[in-house]
Amino acid sequence: MKRLMECVPNFSEGRDEALVEKIIDEARKIEGITILDYSSDKDHNRTVLTMIGSPEKIKEAAINTARKAAELIDMSKHEGAHPRMGATDVIPFTPVSNVTIAECIEAAKEVGAELGSWGIPVYLYEDACTKEDRRNLASVRKGQYEGFFEKIKDENWKPDFGPQEMNAKSGATAVGARVPLVAFNINLDTPNVEIADKIAKKVRHLGGGLRYVKAIGLKLEERNQTQVSMNLVNYEKSAVYQAFEMVKMEARRYGVNVVGSEVIGTIPMKALLDVAEYYLQIENFGMDQILEKRLLDEQ
């Protein structure tokens, strides 16, 4: 079986399609890289790219796309609903097949060092973190781009790579290693972002909610709706259906309804299987009963 590593860089541009395509092209050019998905959101003003390849190829793709983003994106002019601190905001590496988390950590360090050499402050997070208070991306990104000009002067927030000075054009970047997560958003039929914020606080672990869920409330200006935007960092212990049901339950408190949901990037088959088992009450259902999986196993 091939050695495959996944990388899911997030770029702070979701409105200029031509600019986004130029960034994605840097990954397309590399033989051996498979782009699984990329999606842009105008309200978030953010693009999420999901790609896989060998460890060496995936590092090359991460560096090349980040270089192009640094060239094309000016963070001093960026506005969007999603928290962000840099042109290339985050670069997480994830093991897929015949690759260890240790190799992902090493990839994060190599890529982080390269970005740092361009004058971009880089913070290692999740399993690659050098300090425990940098494990959680939300802690690293707190203050966002605007707040980092002061935050970075604090010795506790000295970057792992790059200068201890904010890069006005490219911002700062978090580079990490982690197990696969599910980026899952739920849209609400209210323009009141305070309600979405309150629901997010109840659902996320820090607010006493689901252990492996991170959540924030966002405004979707184009739709005149709001959104509970979530990362399920362990979908087996905090399932998609649990997050969905908890958001619905909390929404009823405010007379608000769920009007849709979305998955950003890719999602493991097991996560969807759990949803099917829960809502359809399927008994004793297993992965081997999925036709496409059986066909792939036979190849």
N, C-alpha and C positions, 0 to 999 in steps of 0.2 A: 504493500500500500504506500502511496506517495506520502512524503512529509509535507504537511500543509499547515500553514499558520494563517489566521484571519487578522485583518486590520480594519478598523472602522473609524477613520478620521472624520472629524466634524469641522466644517469650514464656515466662517461667519459671512456667508453670502447666500441668499436664497431668492433674490429678486432679478438679478441680471443673468439670464440664461446663457448668454454668450460667454460671460466670464466663468460661470460654473463649468461649462463644457471645456474651456481651456485648461482648467484644473484637472478635470477627469481625464482629459486626453493624455496627461502625463503618466497616468496609470495604464491607459490603453496601449501606449507605445511599447510597453515592456512585455516581451514574450514570456509566457508562463504565468502571467497574472490573469485571473478570472474576476471580472467585476460581477458580483452577485446582485447588487442593487445600488442605486443612488437616488435620493429624493430630496427635493428642495421645498421649503415652506416659506411663503412670503411674509406671513405674520411673524414667524420665528426669525426670519432673515438668516437662514441657516441651511446648509446642505450636509447630508450624512451619506458617506460613501462606504460600502461594504465590499471588500475584496479579499481573495485568498490566493495563496501561492506558496512556493517554497520559502523558508525563512530568509534566504538571501534576496530573493526577488521581492518579497513583501517589504523588506527594509528599504530597498531601492525605490519602490513605488511610494512608500510613505514619505521618504525624503524628497522625491521629485515633486509630488503633489504639494507638499508643504512649501517648497521653494517657490512654486508658481503662485500659491496663495499669498505668500509674503510679497511677491512682486505686484500682484494685481489688487489686493485688498488693502484699503486704508482704514484702519480701525478708528481713527479720529473722526471719521464721518459715519460710522456704523450705528444704526439703530435697529432694535428688534426686541421681540417679547422674550426670547429665550436668554437665560444668563450666559454670558460669554466674557472672555478676557483676552482672546487673541484671534488673529486672522485664521490660523489653524488652531482651533480652540482646544481640542483633545485628540490624542492619538493612542487608542488602546490596542494592544496585541493579545490575541486569544489563541490557545492551542486547538487544532482541529483534528489532525491525525498524525501519529508518530512524532509529535512535538510535545515537549514538556513545558510546564509553566515557567520553569527555570530558564528555558531558552527564550521564552517571551519576555522575561525580565531582562535578559541580556540584550534582546533586540530593542527594548525600550531605552536602555542605557546608551546603546550605540546611536540610535536615532536622536535621542535627547542631546547627546554630546555634539552631534552634527548641527542641530538647530541652534544650540548655544553658541557655536563658533560663528554664526551669522549675526550675533548680537541680540538674539531673542532669549529672554529669561525662560528657563524650562524647569518644571516641577515634576518629579516622579510621583505617581500615585498608585492606589490599590496595591497589588502584590509587589510592585516595583518600588514602593515608597521607601525613603531613607529615614523618615520620621513617622511615628504612628499618627501624629496629628495631620499628616498629609495623605493618609490612606483614603479618606473620603473626598471625592472630587468636589463636593459642595463646600467643604472647608477650605480647600485650596482656592477655589474660584470666588469665595466670599469677597464682596467689595467690587467684583467685576472689573472690567477694563478701567473705568473711571477711578475706582478706589485703589487700584494697584500702584499708582504713582506714589502714594504715601505708604501703602502696605509693604512694598518691597524694600523700603528703607529699614524696616524692623529686622534685626539680625535673625529672629526666629523664622523669617520668611525670605532669607537669602536663597536664591535659586540653586537647584542642584547643578545646573549648567547655565552658562551665559552670564551676563553682567547683572550686578545688583542695581539695576536701573531700568525702568520701564521703557520698552521700545514703543515710541509714540505711534508709529505706523503699523507695526505688526503685532503689538501687544505681547502677551505671554502665552505659553503653551504648556498643557499638562500631558505628559506621556506616561503610559502605564501598561500593566499586564493584569489580566483578569480572566475569570471563567466567562463563558457566554452569558449575556444578559438579554432580557427582552425589553425593548423600548416600546411602551404601550401607552397611548393617549386616549382619553375619553372626553368627548365634547358634550357640553351642557347647553340647554336652551335658555341661557340668561347672559346678558352682556355685563353683568355685575361680577367683576373679577374678585371682589372680596369674598363672594360665596365660593368661588373655585378655590381660593386660598384657604378658606376655612375647611373645606372638604379635604384638600391635599394634606393639611396639617393633621387631620384625624386618621388619614389612611397611612401616612408614612411612619416608619419606625420611630423617628425622633419625636413624633407626637403621640406615641403610644399605640400606633397601628400595627400593620403587618411587618414582621421582622426584617424581611429582605426587600422592602419597597422604599424607594425614594420618590418623592412627589412634590410638585409645585403647581400653583395655579397661574394660568396665562390667559391673556386677552387675545381673541381672534378677531381682529378689526374687520377684515374683509367679510366675515360671516356674521358679525354682530353677535358672537357667541363667546363663551369661555371654554377653557380646557383644563383638565387635570392631567398633567404630563408626568408620566412615571417611568422609572427604570426598575425592573424586577431583577435584582442582581443574583438571585437564586430562585429560578422559576419552579424548581421542584419542591422547595420549602415554602415559598409564597407564590401560589399559582395564579395564573392569569384570571381564572374565574373568581378567585377570592378577591382580587383587586377590583374586578368589575362589579361584583355584588356589593362590596363595601362602599364603592363610590355611589352606586345606585341608592343604597340605604341612607347614606349621609345626605345625598341630594334631596331625598324626600323631606328631610327636616326643614328645608328652605323652600319647598314647593317647586323644586326644579327637576327637570327630566333629562335623562341621557338621550342624546339624539344621534349618537354615532361613536365609533371608536376607530383607531388606526394603529397598525404596527409599523414602526419605522425600521427600515432595514430588514434583516432576515429574522426568522424565529425557528427554534428547534421543533422538530416534529412532535417530540414528547410533550411540549408545552400545549400544542393544539389537541393532542390526544387526551390530555387531562381535562381540557374544556369540553370535548365531546363526551367523555365518560360522565362528567358531572351533569351536563344539561340533558343528555339523552338517557341517563341512568343505565348505561350499558354495563352489563355484568361480565366479569372475567375477560375483558377485551385486552388484547396484547398487540405490540408493535408488529408482530409477524402476520397479523390479519390485514395489514395495509398492503394493498396490491403492489403499488409502486416500490415499496421497500423490498418486497419479495423478489420483484423483477431485478432490482439493482443488486440484491444479494447473489442472484444467479449469474450475474455477469462476471 
